[in-house]
Amino acid sequence: MQSIYLKKYYFLGALIVMTFMLAGCGKEKSLVTSVEIDKNGAVTNTIIEEFDQSLYNLDELSELASSEVSAYNSECLSERIAVESVEMLKDEKTVKMVLKFNGTNDYASFNDTALYFGTVQDAIDRGYEISTELMNSEGQVLSSEGLSDYLSRSIIITEDRSVFITPYKIDYYTNGVKLNGKKEAITSDATSEVIQLLLSK
């Protein structure tokens, strides 16, 4: 799975997709594509991409994004996704697009990926298998007995290799995931296809 989901906008080679993080040299601090989930399950997808203005301009990209989002909303018979902003950053080589999704199901459907957010018990009831190899920042693996304490707490299950920003502290996570603070997970080096983030509440 790609960590940046601009495949909806790959028409005629409109974008050359490359995931990266910007740092130093007077650029904005640590800009990176991210998926932020709030406590109600709404998703904010901030997409950071290199953009070749010699091929397409910002207005064309904005119109293309709006067209794809409108088509999705029309199929759903309601406004499930909104294009919040499309802007060129100060370096004039990088574009930032912000999409708002009503829920994780809309994000998953629009990007053709998997994304679940809910309680552990609900995930189990829906047929998800909770990993027996989730670990915390000290390298301790969550036991089956310990998992029973988390049944009413939240879990994120995904195949998306983005940076995830969570509404609550991340207690346990899939091997290879790196934490940046208490609520941010970098999933690009996860060792399994399905990534799980077990939250504190």
C-alpha positions in Angstrom: 0.0 0.0 0.0 1.2 3.5 -0.8 1.4 5.9 2.1 0.1 8.8 0.0 -3.3 8.4 -1.5 -3.4 10.7 -4.6 -4.3 7.9 -6.9 -7.7 9.5 -7.5 -5.7 12.3 -9.2 -3.3 10.3 -11.4 -5.0 11.4 -14.7 -2.6 11.9 -17.6 0.4 11.9 -15.2 -0.9 15.0 -13.4 1.2 14.3 -10.4 4.5 12.6 -9.8 4.0 11.0 -6.4 6.8 10.9 -3.9 6.4 10.7 -0.1 8.9 12.8 1.8 9.4 15.0 4.9 10.6 18.5 4.7 13.0 19.9 7.3 15.5 22.7 7.7 16.7 25.2 5.1 14.0 27.7 6.1 11.2 25.3 5.0 8.1 24.7 7.2 8.8 22.3 10.0 8.3 18.6 9.4 5.6 18.7 6.7 4.4 15.2 5.9 1.3 13.5 4.6 -0.9 12.6 7.6 -4.2 11.0 8.5 -5.7 12.6 11.6 -8.7 10.9 13.3 -10.7 12.7 15.9 -12.6 11.1 18.8 -15.8 11.0 16.8 -14.1 9.2 13.9 -13.9 12.1 11.5 -10.7 12.2 9.4 -8.5 15.0 8.2 -6.1 13.9 5.4 -3.3 16.4 4.9 -1.4 15.6 1.7 2.0 17.0 1.0 3.4 16.4 -2.5 6.0 17.7 -4.9 4.2 19.5 -7.7 5.5 20.2 -11.2 3.9 23.5 -12.3 5.3 23.1 -15.8 2.8 20.3 -16.3 -0.3 21.4 -14.4 -1.2 24.5 -12.3 -2.7 24.7 -8.9 -6.2 25.6 -10.2 -6.3 22.5 -12.3 -5.3 20.3 -9.4 -8.0 21.9 -7.2 -10.6 21.5 -9.9 -9.6 17.8 -10.3 -9.8 17.1 -6.6 -13.2 18.9 -6.3 -14.5 16.9 -9.3 -13.5 13.5 -7.7 -14.9 14.5 -4.3 -18.2 15.6 -5.9 -18.5 12.4 -7.8 -18.0 10.4 -4.6 -20.6 12.5 -2.7 -23.1 12.1 -5.5 -22.8 8.4 -5.3 -23.4 8.6 -1.5 -26.3 11.0 -2.0 -24.8 13.2 0.7 -21.7 15.3 1.4 -19.2 12.8 2.9 -16.0 14.4 1.8 -14.9 18.1 1.5 -11.9 19.7 -0.1 -10.9 22.1 2.6 -7.9 23.7 0.9 -5.3 23.3 -1.9 -2.3 25.6 -1.7 1.3 26.0 -2.9 3.8 26.2 -0.1 6.5 28.9 0.2 9.1 26.8 -1.7 6.8 26.9 -4.7 7.6 23.2 -5.4 5.3 21.6 -2.9 1.5 21.5 -2.7 -0.6 20.9 0.4 -4.1 19.5 0.0 -6.4 19.0 3.0 -9.4 16.7 2.6 -12.1 16.2 5.3 -13.9 12.9 5.6 -17.1 12.3 7.7 -15.7 9.0 8.9 -13.1 6.3 8.5 -15.4 4.3 6.1 -15.4 7.2 3.7 -11.7 7.6 3.8 -11.2 3.8 3.2 -13.7 3.7 0.4 -12.4 6.9 -1.4 -8.8 5.7 -1.2 -9.4 2.0 -1.7 -7.7 1.0 1.5 -8.7 -0.4 5.0 -9.3 1.9 7.9 -11.2 1.1 11.1 -11.6 3.2 14.2 -13.8 2.0 17.1 -13.6 -0.1 20.3 -11.7 -3.3 20.5 -14.8 -5.2 21.3 -16.6 -3.8 18.3 -13.7 -4.6 16.1 -13.8 -8.2 17.3 -17.5 -8.4 16.8 -17.0 -7.2 13.2 -14.5 -10.0 12.6 -11.2 -8.3 13.0 -8.5 -10.3 14.6 -6.5 -8.4 17.2 -2.8 -9.0 16.9 -1.1 -11.0 19.7 2.2 -9.2 19.0 1.3 -5.6 19.8 4.0 -3.9 21.8 4.5 -0.7 23.8 7.3 1.8 23.8 9.2 -0.3 26.3 9.1 -3.4 24.0 6.6 -5.2 26.1 4.1 -7.4 24.3 0.4 -7.1 25.2 -0.8 -10.4 26.7 -4.3 -11.8 26.1 -5.1 -11.0 29.7 -4.0 -7.4 29.2 -6.1 -7.2 26.0 -9.2 -7.9 28.1 -8.6 -4.5 29.8 -8.8 -2.8 26.5 -12.1 -4.1 25.2 -13.9 -0.8 25.7 -11.0 1.3 24.5 -10.3 2.5 20.9 -8.2 0.8 18.3 -7.2 1.9 14.8 -6.8 -0.9 12.2 -5.4 0.0 8.7 -3.4 -0.9 5.7 -2.5 2.7 5.0 1.2 3.5 5.4 0.7 7.2 6.4 1.5 9.1 9.5 -1.5 8.7 11.9 -2.5 11.3 14.4 -4.8 9.8 17.0 -7.3 11.3 19.5 -5.8 9.5 22.4 -2.5 8.3 23.6 -1.1 5.2 21.7 -0.4 2.4 24.2 0.4 -0.5 22.0 1.2 -0.8 18.3 2.3 -3.1 15.5 6.0 -4.0 15.3 8.0 -1.5 13.2 5.7 1.4 13.9 7.5 4.5 15.3 5.9 6.9 17.7 6.5 10.7 17.5 5.1 11.8 20.8 2.1 10.2 22.4 -0.4 10.5 19.7 1.5 10.3 16.4 2.5 7.0 14.7 4.7 6.6 11.6 3.6 3.4 10.0 5.9 3.2 6.9 8.2 0.6 8.4 5.5 -1.6 10.0 6.4 -5.3 9.7 2.9 -6.6 8.8 0.4 -5.6 6.1 -2.3 -4.8 8.7 -1.3 -2.1 11.2 -3.0 -1.8 14.6 -2.8 1.1 17.1 -4.3 0.4 20.5 -5.3 3.6 22.3 -5.5 4.5 25.9 -9.2 5.1 25.8 
